[in-house]
Amino acid sequence: MMTRDFKRLCGQLKDKIERQKKLVDICRAQSRALRAHDYEYVGAKTIEFARILSASTQPEQELNQTLEELYNRFELCAEKRNLGDLLTAAPEPYREQLAEYEQSLHLFHIELVSLTHSSVMSMQRAAETIAECMISLHDCMSQEIESAENIIPLERHTALQAVC
């Protein structure tokens, strides 16, 4: 039974890593698109990202349930539970697989955090640039309107003099 549970855990972690890899790939593509100012592509990738996260809900719940069962079986402290705690209890070859999965998940987490931070910074810079452009456009339009208001009465006066 224990071997079966660790086998199930390894399968669930392998699936989680595949989802994480897809999310990292999407974040990389978003980052490139942001640098290229391809906001339509960023939007499409954001939708894809959300779809994967939504589809992850059930598998994540199942993974958490498996982890909870194993934590309870080995009476691991509730406050400190993590995958590393199960490594010492896991039989081979699952111990090695769990160590690899833990390493992969850690690296994906670090990269996702970094890419997300970078994307947020790029979007903030883009938003600031757009705001500056809007202010400039507003100032230009205000000057054009003011100039047009000054010219139109003068043109009317000149037109009236020509008719009379």
C-alpha positions, 0 to 999 in steps of 0.5 A: 500500500505504501509503495502504491501511495508513493507511486501515485504521489510521483505521478501527481508530482510529474504532472504538476511539473509538466503544468509548471513547465507550461506556465514557465514557457508561457511567462517566458513568451509573455516577457518576450512579447512585452519587450516587443510591445505585442500586447495582443500576444500577451493577452492571448498568453494570459488567457492560456495561463489562466486556463492552465491554472483553472485546469490545475485545481482538481489535480492540485487538490488530489495532490494535496490529499495524497500528501496529507495522507502520507504526512499523517501516515508518517506522523509528520509535524503539521507546521513543518510539512513539506516534500523533503520530509517525505524523502526520508520515509520514501522507499527507493526508487521513489526517494530519488524521484521525489528528490528530483521532483522537489528540485524541479519544483523549486527551480520552476518556482524561482523562475516563475517568481522572477518572470512574473516580477519582470513582467509586472515591471515591464507592464508598469513601465508600459503603463507609465509610457502610455500615461505620459503619451496621453498627457502629451496628447491632451496638451497638444489637443488643448493647444490646438483647440485654443489656437483654433478658437483664436483663429476662427473668430479672426477668419469670420471677421475677415470673411465678413469684411470681404463680403461687405 
